[in-house]
Amino acid sequence: MSRVELHDALRLVEQFGLAPLRRSTNSRPKQHFGASAAYARWAMARREVEEMVVTNLRGQGAKIDFGDPVRIRLGGLAASSTVGLERALRNWTGRAQQRLAGTRPAR
């Protein structure tokens, strides 16, 4: 993948992946521990956001295994996380930035 294509992939991951997930994270109820109704509503909405992110990024060519761990492959780079989708996308972003900086990340 060329540098331009990798920059484009980074932009896609930010726009269609990380930005909506950050908005969701920021809307989490402050008192989210326990079985509050507000947290249950947020958790359902979060799952919908994650499904939308996966659908959108797959539409852009990403291969995403939304299991445990979450795995993403886009532009010849792969990343995963046992913490969740947002962390897997941040890990992928870090690898892409390393590649652009000239260091070759391990697979």
Protein Blocks (a to p, Z undefined) as FASTA:
>chain_A
ZZklmmmmmmmmmmmmmmmmmmmmmmpcfblgcjdfklmmmmmmmmmmmmmmmmmmmmno
pacddbddddddeehiacddfkbmklmmmmmmmmmmmmmnopacdZZ
